C-alpha cells in the first residue's frame, strides 16, 4: 500500500484553505500550522525550493537567528514524521534547502493561474473552477513574515480571480453573465468594475431601467461603506445610458406614423457604438464598424437603412441631422465597445423604438491585432442576426428556444441563412453548420430543430435521398419539441418531418398545436394548407393557404406558401388556377423540384402538352433519376385519397416522367 501511495499524485490545495489530497487515500494531515505554511510557501517558490535561512526568517522573523533555525529544525522533524507515517516522500530535506518533489504534486494555484490565459469560455471556466476561495483561508500564524506574504498573495489572487470572472461573464450568454456579475459583487461588494459589468450586461439585454437602478445601488453602497462617490468611468457609463434613453424616447414617432411604418418596409437606424475603452484608436474602430454595418444592411432589399451621419473627417455629425430624419426609423441598432488587454468585446442590440422593447442582442469577441478582420466578422454576423430576428418579428414570432453560447448561436444563424437561400448547395452547407453547432452543444434545441428542417428540406429539393436521414430529422425535431413544448417553430419543423415521412395525421396535430400557440405565424398556416390538401380537405386547405400568404407578405419563403395553394387547387380540380400558381412558384424558386412537378401535372391536366414536357425536362435536369416509381411517395408526399394520388401520377406520366 505504501508503494502505491508513494507513486501516486498529490494535489496541494491552497485556495479556500490548506489541504493535501492524495488520489488514492484521500487527505494527508500535518501537525500544527507551520508545517502547512512551509508546504504552501514552497509550492509558490520557483523550483518549489527555498533555503532553510529564508524559511526560518519567514516563519520566526521576531526571533534571533539561532532560535529561528532551531524552531525550523523541530518543525521539519515533525513534518518528516507525519510524511513518513503516511508513507509519503513528498519533501526533500537538504542541508541548505528544502524542496518539494515537483514530479509528484499538482498545485491548484498554479493550475488556476496557468488556465487564466484561456480564450474560450469553457477553458476559462475550467481554470476558475480551481478558485475555491481565498488563498490559505484560515491559516494565520500571528506576527510572522509568512502572514504578510500570504495576505499579499491572497489579494493578488483574488484580483486575478475577479478580473477573470469578469472576462468569463463577457464570454457567456447574458443570463449566465449576469449570474457571474452577482457572484462578483458577493465576493467584493464595493468593486466598482463589477457594478459596471452588471450594468453593461443589463443594457445588452435591453433592461435599461434595471441598469440605471444598478448604478444607483453602486453609488449608495460606495457612499455608505467607504464614503466615496463613483469613479468618472462609472459616471460616464451612467451618462451614456441616460443619453440612450433620451434618444430612444425622442425617436418614437406619432401614432399615425407608427401605424404607417408597420405596413411599409421596416427601417433601421444605425446609431453610434459607445466606446467604453477610453482609447482613441478604439473610437475609430467603433466608427468603422458602424459604417460597415450600415453598408452591409443597405444591401438587404427588405429594409430601409437610416444611417448615422459622419463628417468628411470621420467625426460624428448627428447634431447636424434634424430630429425627424433621425426619428423615422422603426428599429434602432446600437452597441458598445469594451477592451481587455488585446481583446475587444462588441455588444450590439436592436430595439423596436415604437413598441419600446429589445428585439435582439449579442456580444462579439476578437483580437484588436486583427481589427479589420474582426470588424468584417461582426458586420456580417450583425446583418445575419438582424435579418433573422426581423423576419421573426415580422411573423410575430418570439423564439422560445434558448440561443445557447455565442459560437453556437453564430453557427445556427449562418445555417438558417443557408436554409433561407434554399438551393441544394446552400442546404448542404447549412447542414454542415448546424451539425457543428450541435457538436458544440448537443442539447441545444435551436441547433436540433435547425438541422432537422435543413435535412427535411434538402430531401424536398433533391439534395439528399429520403430514408434514414428523414428518420434522423424526425428524431431531432421530436427532441426539440420535448425541450421547448410551446415553441411554434419547433412544432412546425416536427410537422414537416412527419409529413416528409408520410405521417399526415400526426403532422396535422403538430400544426394545430403551432397555430394554437401563435395564430399569426404564417408558416404554420402554410404547412397546414399542404397537409389538408394531401388529406383532400380542399376548402379548408385553400383557406389556410390564403391566410398564410396574407400573414407572410413577400418574404423569402413566400413561394412555399403558394406551393401549398397550388396543391390545394390541383386536388380540388381547379387545374387552370393551379397551373398559374405553380408557374409563379417555379419562377420564384427554379430549384424547387416539388413545385416544378405540380407545374408539370397542372400543365398536363389543362392540355398544355408542350409546357408539361418542358416542366418535366426542368425536373429531370436537376434530378435525373426521378421517375414514377420514386416520385410519390418518396420525393413528394402522397395524397391520402387514392383518386387524388392517381390523378397526380397520371398527369406526371402524360407530361413525360419516366416509369420506374
C-alpha positions in Angstrom: 0.0 0.0 0.0 2.8 2.4 0.8 4.4 1.8 -2.6 1.1 2.7 -4.3 0.8 5.8 -2.1 4.3 6.9 -2.8 3.9 6.8 -6.5 0.5 8.5 -6.6 0.0 12.1 -7.4 -0.7 14.5 -4.6 -2.6 17.7 -5.1 -1.8 20.7 -2.8 -4.9 22.9 -2.4 -4.2 26.4 -1.3 -7.4 28.2 -2.4 -10.1 28.1 0.2 -7.8 26.8 2.9 -4.8 24.4 3.0 -5.2 20.7 2.1 -3.1 17.9 0.7 -5.2 15.4 -1.3 -3.9 12.0 -2.5 -5.8 10.4 -5.4 -5.9 7.0 -3.6 -6.0 7.5 0.2 -7.6 10.9 0.5 -6.4 13.8 2.7 -2.9 13.9 4.2 -2.8 15.7 7.6 0.1 17.6 9.0 0.7 18.6 12.6 0.3 22.2 13.6 0.2 25.3 11.3 3.9 25.8 10.4 4.2 22.6 8.5 1.4 23.5 6.2 2.8 27.0 5.9 6.2 25.6 4.7 4.5 23.4 2.1 2.3 26.3 0.9 5.3 28.6 0.6 7.4 26.1 -1.2 4.5 25.4 -3.6 4.7 29.0 -4.8 8.5 29.3 -4.9 10.5 29.0 -8.2 11.5 25.4 -8.5 9.4 24.7 -5.3 12.6 25.2 -3.3 13.7 27.7 -0.6 16.8 27.9 1.7 16.5 27.0 5.4 17.6 30.5 6.2 14.7 32.0 4.2 12.1 29.7 5.8 13.4 30.4 9.3 13.2 34.2 8.7 9.8 33.9 7.1 8.2 32.0 10.0 10.1 33.4 13.0 11.2 36.9 12.0 11.0 38.2 15.6 13.3 35.6 16.9 17.2 35.7 16.7 18.8 33.6 14.0 19.8 30.7 16.3 16.3 30.4 17.8 14.6 30.6 14.4 16.9 27.9 12.9 16.2 25.6 15.9 12.5 26.2 15.6 12.7 25.3 11.9 14.6 22.0 12.6 11.9 21.0 15.1 9.1 21.8 12.7 10.8 19.9 9.8 11.3 16.9 12.2 7.6 16.8 13.0 6.8 17.2 9.3 9.2 14.3 8.3 7.4 12.1 10.9 4.0 13.0 9.5 5.0 12.2 6.0 6.8 9.0 7.0 3.7 7.7 8.8 1.7 8.3 5.6 4.4 6.6 3.5 4.8 9.8 1.5 8.1 11.0 0.1 6.8 14.5 -0.8 9.7 16.7 0.6 13.4 16.6 0.0 15.1 17.7 3.2 18.6 19.1 2.2 21.2 20.5 4.4 20.9 24.0 2.9 17.5 24.0 1.3 14.1 22.3 1.4 12.4 21.3 -1.8 9.1 19.7 -2.9 9.1 16.8 -5.3 7.6 18.7 -8.3 7.1 15.4 -10.2 4.7 14.0 -7.6 2.4 17.0 -6.9 -0.1 19.3 -8.5 -0.8 22.8 -7.1 -4.3 24.3 -7.6 -2.9 27.9 -7.6 -0.5 27.0 -10.5 -3.3 25.3 -12.4 -5.6 28.3 -11.8 -3.1 30.9 -13.0 -2.0 28.9 -16.0 -5.6 28.4 -17.1 -6.3 32.1 -17.0 -4.7 32.6 -20.4 -7.6 30.6 -21.9 -9.6 32.4 -24.6 -12.6 30.1 -24.8 -15.4 30.3 -22.1 -15.2 26.5 -21.5 -11.4 26.6 -20.8 -11.6 29.7 -18.7 -14.5 28.3 -16.7 -12.4 25.2 -16.0 -9.5 27.3 -14.8 -11.7 29.3 -12.5 -13.2 26.2 -11.0 -9.9 25.9 -9.1 -10.7 29.1 -7.2 -12.4 27.6 -4.2 -12.0 30.6 -2.0 -9.3 33.0 -0.6 -5.7 31.9 -0.6 -4.8 29.9 2.5 -8.1 30.9 4.1 -7.9 30.4 7.9 -4.1 29.8 8.0 -2.7 32.6 10.2 0.5 32.2 12.3 0.4 35.6 14.1 3.0 38.3 13.7 5.2 36.5 11.1 6.5 37.4 7.7 4.5 34.5 6.4 1.3 36.2 7.3 2.3 39.3 5.3 3.3 37.2 2.3 0.1 35.2 2.5 -2.0 38.4 2.7 -0.2 39.8 -0.4 -0.8 36.6 -2.4 -4.4 36.5 -1.2 -5.1 39.9 -2.6 -3.2 39.3 -5.8 -5.1 36.0 -6.5 -8.4 37.5 -5.5 -7.9 40.3 -8.0 -6.9 37.9 -10.7 -10.0 35.8 -10.0 -12.2 38.8 -10.1 -10.8 40.1 -13.4 -11.1 36.6 -14.9 -14.6 36.0 -13.7 -15.5 39.4 -15.3 -13.9 38.2 -18.5 -15.8 34.9 -18.4 -19.0 36.8 -17.8 -18.4 38.7 -21.1 -17.9 35.4 -22.9 -21.1 33.8 -21.7 -24.7 34.4 -22.7 -26.4 37.3 -20.9 -28.2 35.3 -18.2 -25.1 33.4 -17.2 -23.0 36.6 -17.4 -25.4 38.3 -15.0 -25.2 35.4 -12.6 -21.5 35.8 -12.5 -21.7 39.6 -12.1 -23.8 39.0 -9.0 -21.3 36.4 -7.7 -18.5 39.1 -8.2 -20.5 41.5 -6.1 -20.8 38.9 -3.4 -17.0 38.3 -3.5 -16.3 42.0 -3.3 -19.4 44.3 -2.6 -17.5 47.5 -3.2 -15.8 46.6 -6.5 -17.0 49.2 -9.0 -15.9 47.2 -12.0 -18.4 44.5 -11.1 -21.2 47.1 -11.0 -20.2 48.4 -14.4 -20.1 44.8 -15.7 -23.7 44.2 -14.5 -24.9 47.5 -16.0 -23.4 46.6 -19.4 -24.9 43.2 -19.4 -28.3 44.6 -18.4 -28.0 47.1 -21.3 -27.1 44.2 -23.7 -30.4 42.5 -22.6 -32.3 45.7 -23.2 -33.1 46.2 -19.5 -32.0 49.8 -19.2 -34.2 50.5 -16.2 -32.5 47.8 -14.2 -29.1 49.1 -15.4 -29.9 52.6 -14.1 -31.1 51.1 -10.7 -27.8 49.1 -10.5 -25.9 52.4 -10.9 -27.8 53.9 -8.1 -27.1 50.9 -5.9 -23.4 51.2 -6.7 -23.4 54.8 -5.7 -25.3 54.2 -2.5 -23.0 51.2 -1.4 -19.8 53.2 -2.1 -21.0 56.2 -0.2 -22.2 54.1 2.8 -19.2 51.7 3.0 -16.2 53.8 2.2 -17.5 57.3 1.9 -16.7 58.0 -1.7 -18.6 58.7 -4.9 -18.5 56.6 -8.1 -15.5 57.0 -10.4 -15.6 59.1 -13.6 -15.6 55.9 -15.6 -18.8 54.7 -13.9 -20.4 58.1 -14.1 -19.6 58.2 -17.9 -21.3 54.9 -18.3 -24.4 56.2 -16.5 -24.5 59.3 -18.6 -24.3 57.2 -21.8 -27.3 55.2 -20.5 -29.2 58.4 -19.9 -28.4 59.7 -23.3 -29.5 56.5 -25.0 -32.8 56.5 -23.1 -33.5 60.1 -24.2 -32.6 59.2 -27.8 -35.0 56.3 -27.8 -37.8 58.5 -26.4 -37.1 61.2 -28.9 -37.1 58.6 -31.8 -40.7 57.5 -31.1 -43.0 58.8 -33.9 -46.6 59.8 -33.6 -49.3 57.1 -33.6 -50.2 57.9 -37.2 -46.6 57.5 -38.2 -46.3 54.3 -36.3 -49.3 52.8 -38.0 -47.8 53.7 -41.4 -44.4 52.2 -40.6 -45.8 48.8 -39.9 -47.1 48.4 -43.4 -44.0 49.7 -45.2 -40.6 48.1 -45.5 -39.1 48.1 -42.0 -36.5 50.8 -41.4 -33.4 50.6 -39.3 -31.4 53.4 -37.8 -27.7 52.5 -37.1 -26.7 54.6 -34.1 -23.1 55.0 -32.8 -21.4 52.4 -30.8 -20.3 53.7 -27.4 -16.5 53.4 -26.8 -16.1 52.3 -23.1 -12.3 51.7 -23.5 -11.3 55.3 -23.4 -8.7 54.7 -26.1 -8.8 56.9 -29.2 -7.9 54.1 -31.6 -11.0 52.2 -30.4 -13.1 55.2 -31.3 -12.0 54.8 -35.0 -12.8 51.1 -34.7 -16.3 51.9 -33.5 -16.9 54.4 -36.3 -15.6 52.0 -38.9 -17.9 49.3 -37.5 -20.9 51.5 -37.8 -20.1 52.3 -41.4 -19.5 48.6 -42.3 -22.8 47.5 -40.7 -24.7 50.3 -42.4 -23.2 49.3 -45.8 -23.9 45.6 -45.3 -27.5 46.3 -44.1 -28.1 48.5 -47.1 -27.6 45.6 -49.4 -30.6 43.8 -47.9 -33.5 44.9 -50.1 -36.1 44.2 -47.4 -35.0 47.1 -45.2 -34.6 50.8 -45.4 -31.4 51.9 -43.6 -31.3 55.3 -41.8 -27.5 55.7 -41.2 -25.8 57.7 -38.6 -24.1 60.7 -40.4 -20.4 61.4 -40.3 -18.4 64.4 -41.5 -15.6 64.1 -44.1 -13.0 63.7 -41.3 -14.9 60.8 -39.8 -16.4 62.7 -36.8 -20.0 62.3 -35.7 -22.4 64.7 -37.5 -25.5 63.6 -35.7 -26.1 67.1 -34.3 -26.4 68.4 -37.9 -29.2 66.0 -38.7 -32.7 67.0 -38.0 -34.7 65.1 -35.3 -37.4 64.0 -37.7 -34.8 62.5 -40.0 -33.2 60.6 -37.1 -36.5 59.5 -35.7 -38.3 58.0 -38.6 -36.7 54.5 -38.3 -38.8 51.7 -36.8 -35.7 49.9 -35.4 -32.6 51.2 -33.8 -29.3 49.3 -33.9 -26.7 50.4 -31.2 -23.9 49.0 -29.2 -20.7 49.5 -27.2 -17.0 48.6 -27.4 -15.0 47.2 -24.4 -11.4 46.1 -24.1 -9.5 43.6 -22.0 -5.8 43.7 -23.0 -5.6 42.8 -26.7 -9.2 41.6 -26.8 -12.1 43.6 -27.8 -15.8 43.0 -27.0 -18.6 44.5 -29.1 -22.1 44.4 -27.6 -24.8 45.0 -30.2 -28.5 45.3 -29.8 -31.6 46.0 -31.9 -34.5 47.8 -30.3 -38.0 48.5 -31.6 -38.4 52.2 -30.9 -42.2 52.1 -31.5 -43.0 49.2 -29.1 -40.1 50.1 -26.8 -38.8 46.5 -26.4 -35.4 44.9 -27.2 -35.6 42.7 -30.3 -32.2 41.2 -30.3 -28.8 41.5 -28.5 -25.5 39.7 -29.0 -21.8 40.1 -28.0 -18.8 39.5 -30.2 -15.2 39.0 -29.0 -12.0 39.3 -31.1 -8.4 40.4 -31.1 -7.5 44.0 -31.7 -4.4 42.8 -33.5 -6.7 41.7 -36.4 -9.1 44.7 -36.1 -10.3 44.8 -39.7 -10.9 41.0 -39.9 -12.8 41.3 -36.6 -14.8 44.3 -37.9 -15.8 42.3 -41.0 -16.8 39.3 -39.0 -19.0 41.5 -36.7 -20.7 43.3 -39.6 -21.5 40.0 -41.3 -22.8 38.5 -38.1 -24.9 41.5 -37.2 -26.6 41.6 -40.6 -27.2 37.9 -40.4 -28.8 38.1 -36.9 -30.7 41.3 -37.6 -32.2 39.8 -40.8 -33.3 36.7 -39.0 -34.7 38.5 -36.0 -36.6 41.0 -38.0 -38.0 38.1 -40.1 -39.3 36.5 -36.9 -40.6 39.9 -35.7 -42.5 40.4 -39.0 -44.0 37.0 -38.4 -44.9 37.9 -34.9 -42.8 35.1 -33.6 -40.9 35.2 -30.3 -38.3 32.5 -30.4 -38.8 30.5 -27.2 -35.8 28.2 -27.6 -32.6 29.3 -25.7 -30.0 30.5 -28.2 -27.0 28.9 -26.5 -23.4 30.1 -26.4 -22.3 32.8 -28.8 -20.4 30.4 -31.2 -23.4 28.1 -31.2 -25.7 31.0 -31.9 -23.5 32.2 -34.8 -23.4 28.7 -36.4 -27.2 28.3 -36.1 -27.8 31.7 -37.6 -25.5 31.0 -40.5 -27.2 27.7 -41.0 -30.6 29.4 -41.1 -29.4 31.9 -43.7 -28.3 29.0 -45.8 -31.7 27.5 -45.3 -33.4 30.6 -46.5 -31.3 30.6 -49.7 -32.9 27.2 -50.4 -30.7 25.8 -53.1 -29.3 22.3 -53.0 -25.8 23.6 -52.3 -26.9 26.0 -49.6 -28.9 23.4 -47.8 -26.0 21.0 -47.7 -23.8 23.9 -46.4 -26.4 24.7 -43.8 -26.4 21.1 -42.6 -22.7 21.2 -42.0 -23.0 24.4 -40.0 -25.9 23.0 -37.9 -24.0 19.8 -37.3 -21.1 21.9 -36.0 -23.4 23.8 -33.7 -24.9 20.5 -32.4 -21.4 19.1 -31.8 -20.6 22.1 -29.6 -23.9 21.9 -27.7 -25.6 18.5 -28.1 -28.6 19.6 -26.1 -29.3 22.9 -27.9 -32.9 22.8 -29.1 -32.3 25.5 -31.8 -29.5 23.5 -33.3 -31.6 20.4 -33.3 -34.6 21.9 -35.0 -32.4 23.8 -37.5 -30.6 20.6 -38.5 -34.0 18.8 -38.7 -35.6 21.3 -41.1 -32.4 21.6 -43.2 -32.4 17.8 -43.7 -36.1 17.6 -44.5 -36.0 20.5 -47.0 -32.7 19.1 -48.5 -34.7 15.9 -49.3 -37.5 18.0 -50.7 -35.0 19.8 -53.0 -33.4 16.5 -54.0 -30.1 17.4 -52.3 -30.4 14.3 -50.1 -32.1 11.0 -50.7 -35.1 10.1 -48.4 -34.7 7.3 -45.9 -32.6 7.2 -42.8 -31.8 10.9 -43.0 -35.5 11.7 -42.7 -35.7 9.4 -39.6 -32.9 11.4 -38.1 -34.6 14.7 -39.0 -37.8 13.4 -37.3 -35.9 12.4 -34.1 -34.2 15.8 -33.9 -37.5 17.7 -34.2 -39.1 15.5 -31.6 -36.2 16.3 -29.2 -36.5 20.0 -29.9 -40.3 19.9 -29.1 -39.7 18.0 -25.9 -37.2 20.6 -24.8 -39.5 23.6 -25.5 -43.1 22.3 -26.0 -44.6 25.7 -26.8 -42.1 26.6 -29.5 -44.2 27.1 -32.6 -41.1 27.0 -34.8 -40.1 23.5 -33.5 -43.7 22.3 -33.8 -43.8 23.3 -37.5 -40.5 21.7 -38.1 -41.7 18.5 -36.5 -44.9 18.7 -38.6 -42.8 18.9 -41.8 -40.6 16.0 -40.8 -43.7 13.9 -40.1 -45.2 15.0 -43.4 -42.0 14.0 -45.2 -42.2 10.6 -43.6 -45.8 10.2 -44.8 -47.4 10.5 -41.3 -50.0 13.1 -42.3 -52.4 12.8 -39.4 -49.6 13.3 -36.8 -48.3 16.2 -38.8 -51.7 17.9 -38.7 -51.8 17.6 -34.9 -48.4 19.3 -34.6 -49.5 22.1 -37.0 -52.7 22.6 -35.0 -50.6 23.0 -31.8 -48.4 25.6 -33.5 -51.4 27.6 -34.7 -52.8 27.4 -31.1 -49.6 28.8 -29.7 -49.3 31.6 -32.3 -52.2 32.1 -34.8 -50.2 34.8 -36.6 -47.3 32.5 -37.6 -47.6 32.2 -41.4 -45.5 29.0 -41.7 -48.0 27.0 -39.5 -50.9 28.0 -41.8 -48.9 27.3 -44.9 -47.9 23.8 -43.7 -51.5 23.2 -42.6 -52.7 24.0 -46.1 -50.4 21.4 -47.7 -51.4 18.8 -45.1 -55.1 19.4 -45.6 -54.6 19.3 -49.4 -53.0 15.9 -49.1 -55.9 14.8 -46.9 -58.4 16.0 -49.5 -60.0 18.8 -47.5 -59.8 21.3 -50.3 -61.8 24.2 -49.0 -60.0 24.1 -45.6 -56.7 23.9 -47.4 -57.5 26.9 -49.6 -58.5 28.9 -46.6 -55.2 28.1 -44.8 -53.1 28.8 -47.8 -54.6 32.2 -48.3 -54.2 33.0 -44.6 -50.5 32.0 -44.8 -50.0 34.3 -47.9 -51.8 37.2 -46.1 -49.7 36.8 -42.9 -46.4 36.2 -44.7 -46.3 39.1 -47.1 -43.5 38.9 -49.6 -40.6 37.2 -47.8 -38.0 34.6 -48.8 -40.3 31.6 -48.4 -43.4 33.1 -49.9 -43.0 30.6 -52.8 -43.6 27.7 -50.4 -47.0 29.1 -49.3 -48.0 29.5 -52.9 -47.0 25.8 -53.4 -49.5 24.9 -50.8 -52.1 26.8 -52.7 -51.2 25.0 -55.9 -51.5 21.6 -54.2 -55.0 22.5 -52.8 -56.2 23.9 -56.2 -55.0 20.8 -58.0 -56.7 18.5 -55.5 -59.9 20.5 -55.9 -59.8 20.1 -59.7 -59.1 23.8 -60.4 -56.3 22.9 -62.7 -56.1 26.2 -64.6 -55.6 28.3 -61.4 -53.2 25.5 -60.1 -51.1 26.0 -63.2 -51.0 29.8 -62.7 -49.8 29.4 -59.1 -47.4 26.6 -59.9 -45.8 28.8 -62.6 -45.3 31.6 -60.0 -43.7 29.1 -57.7 -41.1 27.9 -60.2 -40.3 31.5 -61.3 -39.6 32.4 -57.7 -37.6 29.2 -56.9 -36.5 27.3 -60.0 -34.6 24.7 -57.9 -37.7 23.7 -56.0 -38.5 20.5 -57.9 -41.6 19.8 -55.9 -43.1 23.0 -57.2 -41.9 22.1 -60.8 -43.7 18.7 -60.5 -47.0 20.4 -59.8 -46.3 22.7 -62.7 -45.9 19.7 -64.9 -49.0 17.9 -63.5 -51.2 21.0 -63.8 -50.0 21.8 -67.3 -50.8 18.2 -68.4 -54.2 18.4 -66.7 -55.1 21.6 -68.7 -53.9 20.1 -72.0 -50.7 22.2 -72.2 -48.6 19.3 -73.5 -45.5 21.3 -74.6 -45.4 23.2 -71.3 -45.9 20.0 -69.3 -43.0 18.4 -71.3 -40.8 21.4 -70.5 -41.7 21.2 -66.9 -40.6 17.5 -66.7 -37.4 18.3 -68.6 -36.8 21.0 -66.0 -37.3 18.4 -63.2 -35.1 15.8 -64.8 -32.3 18.3 -65.5 -31.9 18.6 -61.7 -32.9 15.1 -60.6 -32.0 12.7 -63.5 -33.1 9.6 -61.5 -36.6 10.9 -60.8 -39.4 8.5 -62.1 -43.0 7.5 -61.4 -41.8 4.8 -59.0 -39.9 7.1 -56.6 -41.7 10.4 -57.0 -44.6 9.8 -54.6 -44.3 8.5 -52.0 -40.6 9.2 -51.7 -39.8 12.5 -53.2 -43.2 14.1 -52.8 -45.7 13.0 -50.0 -48.7 11.1 -51.4 -52.3 12.2 -51.3 -54.4 10.3 -48.7 -57.2 9.8 -51.1 -56.5 7.3 -53.9 -58.2 9.3 -56.7 -56.2 12.4 -55.9 -53.0 10.3 -55.9 -53.9 8.5 -59.1 -54.6 11.8 -60.9 -51.3 13.3 -59.8 -49.3 10.3 -61.1 -51.3 10.1 -64.3 -50.7 13.7 -65.1 -47.0 13.3 -64.4 -46.9 10.3 -66.8 -48.7 12.3 -69.5 -46.1 15.1 -69.0 -43.4 12.6 -69.7 -42.0 11.5 -66.4 -40.3 8.1 -67.0 -41.8 4.9 -65.5 -39.8 3.0 -62.8 
